């Protein structure tokens, strides 16, 4: 059976941020404040390197299920990864106003907070939480 790698842990968010690349540390603290205030959820480590906020339980038609953060970020050495609901169609419209970034299926990548529009980041956080809560609320926790 498939074992999820990214699970909530009791590791310290602040210790993790302090252990990150010094060039990313200041942005990590900025993002910690933005995500905490905007989401209303406390920060929690998911796996060894993702700082997540809130959680939801998903179950796909294939039977695969698990828990994941509603939103999150990871201050990686190369770029900062931002995690929003990947299947939300409104995400694309917001990303057009977001600033300098690249996007994959599950992540949005930025170099630094100064490259993006913080108000759009807040809108992305709200939109992702709303979408995931509405999409998965009927599945129970």
Kinemage of the C-alpha trace (Angstrom):
@kinemage 1
@onewidth
@group {chain A} dominant
@subgroup {mainchain}
@vectorlist {calphas} color= white
{ca unk a 1} P 0.000 0.000 0.000
{ca unk a 2} L 1.189 3.526 -0.796
{ca unk a 3} L 2.579 5.398 2.216
{ca unk a 4} L 2.187 9.173 2.241
{ca unk a 5} L 5.521 10.952 2.649
{ca unk a 6} L 4.083 14.332 3.521
{ca unk a 7} L 2.404 14.067 6.902
{ca unk a 8} L 1.928 16.607 9.665
{ca unk a 9} L 4.739 16.430 12.218
{ca unk a 10} L 5.468 17.980 15.591
{ca unk a 11} L 8.734 19.517 14.332
{ca unk a 12} L 9.275 23.196 15.081
{ca unk a 13} L 8.433 25.602 12.262
{ca unk a 14} L 10.780 28.247 13.672
{ca unk a 15} L 13.678 25.782 13.998
{ca unk a 16} L 13.108 24.735 10.396
{ca unk a 17} L 13.123 28.347 9.166
{ca unk a 18} L 16.306 29.039 11.127
{ca unk a 19} L 17.947 26.042 9.410
{ca unk a 20} L 17.114 27.287 5.894
{ca unk a 21} L 19.329 29.164 3.488
{ca unk a 22} L 20.084 32.599 5.002
{ca unk a 23} L 19.000 34.284 1.746
{ca unk a 24} L 15.542 32.656 2.021
{ca unk a 25} L 15.116 33.083 5.789
{ca unk a 26} L 13.784 36.665 5.759
{ca unk a 27} L 11.223 35.787 3.084
{ca unk a 28} L 10.262 32.643 5.018
{ca unk a 29} L 9.389 34.767 8.046
{ca unk a 30} L 7.414 37.193 5.852
{ca unk a 31} L 5.483 34.290 4.326
{ca unk a 32} L 4.919 32.756 7.771
{ca unk a 33} L 3.239 36.004 8.868
{ca unk a 34} L 1.199 36.368 5.660
{ca unk a 35} L -0.020 32.748 5.597
{ca unk a 36} L -0.776 32.686 9.362
{ca unk a 37} L -2.719 35.947 9.348
{ca unk a 38} L -4.538 35.289 6.082
{ca unk a 39} L -5.443 31.642 6.654
{ca unk a 40} L -6.268 31.937 10.348
{ca unk a 41} L -4.513 28.607 10.964
{ca unk a 42} L -1.335 28.009 12.949
{ca unk a 43} L 1.760 26.926 11.029
{ca unk a 44} L 2.650 23.239 11.195
{ca unk a 45} L 5.442 21.245 9.599
{ca unk a 46} L 4.375 18.720 6.966
{ca unk a 47} L 7.155 16.298 6.210
{ca unk a 48} L 10.670 17.654 6.593
{ca unk a 49} L 10.307 20.881 4.604
{ca unk a 50} L 6.732 22.113 4.038
{ca unk a 51} L 5.119 24.667 6.331
{ca unk a 52} L 1.382 24.053 6.093
{ca unk a 53} L -1.736 25.787 7.367
{ca unk a 54} L -4.963 23.962 8.142
{ca unk a 55} L -5.677 20.532 6.709
{ca unk a 56} L -8.240 18.603 4.748
{ca unk a 57} L -8.901 14.953 4.057
{ca unk a 58} L -9.155 13.889 0.445
{ca unk a 59} L -10.309 10.662 -1.148
{ca unk a 60} L -10.037 10.093 -4.879
{ca unk a 61} L -12.168 7.778 -6.998
{ca unk a 62} L -9.123 5.497 -7.249
{ca unk a 63} L -9.394 4.902 -3.495
{ca unk a 64} L -6.228 6.868 -2.714
{ca unk a 65} L -6.802 9.085 0.308
{ca unk a 66} L -4.925 11.128 2.845
{ca unk a 67} L -4.521 14.441 4.585
{ca unk a 68} L -2.837 17.545 3.236
{ca unk a 69} L -2.419 21.177 4.270
{ca unk a 70} L -4.969 23.618 2.849
{ca unk a 71} L -2.132 25.972 1.856
{ca unk a 72} L 1.572 26.132 2.545
{ca unk a 73} L 5.057 27.022 1.457
{ca unk a 74} L 8.602 25.735 1.525
{ca unk a 75} L 11.672 27.992 1.429
{ca unk a 76} L 13.834 25.773 -0.766
{ca unk a 77} L 17.374 26.688 -1.717
{ca unk a 78} L 16.610 27.470 -5.361
{ca unk a 79} L 13.096 28.884 -5.278
{ca unk a 80} L 10.343 29.221 -2.726
{ca unk a 81} L 7.506 26.750 -3.338
{ca unk a 82} L 3.959 27.890 -2.608
{ca unk a 83} L 1.198 25.297 -2.280
{ca unk a 84} L -2.375 26.075 -3.301
{ca unk a 85} L -5.263 23.916 -4.567
{ca unk a 86} L -3.991 22.706 -7.958
{ca unk a 87} L -7.373 21.847 -9.454
{ca unk a 88} L -8.957 25.235 -8.736
{ca unk a 89} L -9.723 27.040 -12.013
{ca unk a 90} L -9.742 30.473 -10.327
{ca unk a 91} L -6.066 30.007 -9.391
{ca unk a 92} L -4.998 30.726 -12.982
{ca unk a 93} L -6.821 34.075 -13.095
{ca unk a 94} L -5.178 35.173 -9.851
{ca unk a 95} L -1.745 34.030 -11.003
{ca unk a 96} L -1.968 36.375 -13.999
{ca unk a 97} L -1.841 39.279 -11.519
{ca unk a 98} L 0.629 37.630 -9.106
{ca unk a 99} L 3.970 38.922 -10.358
{ca unk a 100} L 7.138 37.036 -11.252
{ca unk a 101} L 6.588 33.298 -10.783
{ca unk a 102} L 6.503 29.922 -12.491
{ca unk a 103} L 3.816 27.333 -11.900
{ca unk a 104} L 3.738 23.565 -11.970
{ca unk a 105} L 0.750 21.301 -11.390
{ca unk a 106} L 0.895 21.465 -7.622
{ca unk a 107} L 3.241 24.351 -6.850
{ca unk a 108} L 3.834 27.974 -7.636
{ca unk a 109} L 7.492 28.987 -7.495
{ca unk a 110} L 8.892 32.416 -6.641
{ca unk a 111} L 12.400 33.722 -6.113
{ca unk a 112} L 11.500 36.234 -3.407
{ca unk a 113} L 8.498 37.948 -1.851
{ca unk a 114} L 9.520 41.287 -3.404
{ca unk a 115} L 8.741 39.783 -6.855
{ca unk a 116} L 5.037 39.223 -6.113
{ca unk a 117} L 1.893 41.135 -5.247
{ca unk a 118} L 1.185 40.336 -1.584
{ca unk a 119} L -2.515 41.183 -1.916
{ca unk a 120} L -2.815 38.613 -4.724
{ca unk a 121} L -0.985 36.090 -2.510
{ca unk a 122} L -3.619 36.701 0.171
{ca unk a 123} L -6.369 36.202 -2.417
{ca unk a 124} L -4.736 32.920 -3.534
{ca unk a 125} L -4.638 31.724 0.077
{ca unk a 126} L -8.320 32.588 0.642
{ca unk a 127} L -9.382 31.067 -2.678
{ca unk a 128} L -7.486 27.834 -2.086
{ca unk a 129} L -8.925 27.373 1.404
{ca unk a 130} L -12.452 28.099 0.179
{ca unk a 131} L -12.110 25.735 -2.794
{ca unk a 132} L -10.645 22.844 -0.799
{ca unk a 133} L -13.089 23.265 2.093
{ca unk a 134} L -16.071 23.242 -0.263
{ca unk a 135} L -14.707 20.424 -2.443
{ca unk a 136} L -13.766 18.037 0.369
{ca unk a 137} L -16.150 19.011 3.185
{ca unk a 138} L -18.601 16.260 2.276
{ca unk a 139} L -15.931 13.591 2.725
{ca unk a 140} L -15.573 14.123 6.468
{ca unk a 141} L -12.341 14.165 8.413
